[in-house]
């Protein structure tokens, strides 16, 4: 069995239920990874899937799935912001559904050489696309205040200043090159939480988000989906922490004309644009208890979904 066959992505059944794949339609899996959602979509209907991933390793692994679903799966390497150009150049039709599964994939975490894990030693890298500045570049060159702001804002780490101070002090003796080297410094200054989460978790998450511009790519991905979906097409995003979920919620509420008022006494907000999406659920969906028990990664997952209206896509400068 291949890795794609073994992999069951978080909230797979909920994603397929909301997406409702139909024969003859075309879908985009914007975060291919191990192909779990792609396989589930292709198995649910006689449809076509265009799948994208910024990681060249994921594209290489997926070639076996391309052969298995002869003629129904096309893989593209690129970032969310590249999707309109990539799909246009490849001749893809308007889409009936778009799925994004955010965050780091299992192969990236499991491969110590990729530098994402604080549990096994490897180069301090963290680049999904395997190009550009590494996490080591960030921790070795950022000023203390820059590091503290990054770790606090992207990692929501309340001991961010303490972590930044320890990093700057340690790198005076030896530059950071390895994951465990950094993890040990962080663990030395951040108390272990009562729920057993590793003290290095938030710092590593902050660096990963920054290195890969994950929040910026999320914004660009949702705007791309708005451009690419046909009326009635559905956008589904599965996120794993509050920074992502807040961004998704705000984007979809704004685009659906459901943005909250500053206060209940304030007038209804007036938009210059017609709603381009209709919310499918007022609140995000979460995994069932059985999935949460069997998969620790699922515990923080939240699914948000909306259906494309016939209104034009909003100008890109209005992206959330």
NORTAPE-V490985 format. One record per run of one state. SS is the DSSP state (a for helix, b for strand, c for the rest). FROM is the first residue (numbers start at 0). TO is the last residue. Records with the same first field share a line. If there is no record, write none. Layout:
SS->FROM-TO ; FROM-TO
//
This chain:
c->0-1 ; 6-10 ; 19-24 ; 29-34 ; 44-46 ; 53-54 ; 61-61 ; 68-71 ; 77-78 ; 90-93 ; 101-104 ; 110-110 ; 114-121 ; 123-133 ; 141-142 ; 155-158 ; 171-176 ; 187-199 ; 211-212 ; 239-240 ; 255-275 ; 279-283 ; 285-287 ; 294-294 ; 300-300 ; 308-314 ; 318-319
a->2-5 ; 11-18 ; 35-43 ; 55-60 ; 62-67 ; 79-89 ; 105-109 ; 111-113 ; 134-140 ; 143-154 ; 159-170 ; 178-186 ; 200-210 ; 213-227 ; 241-254 ; 288-293 ; 295-299 ; 315-317
b->25-28 ; 47-52 ; 72-76 ; 94-100 ; 122-122 ; 177-177 ; 228-238 ; 276-278 ; 284-284 ; 301-307
//
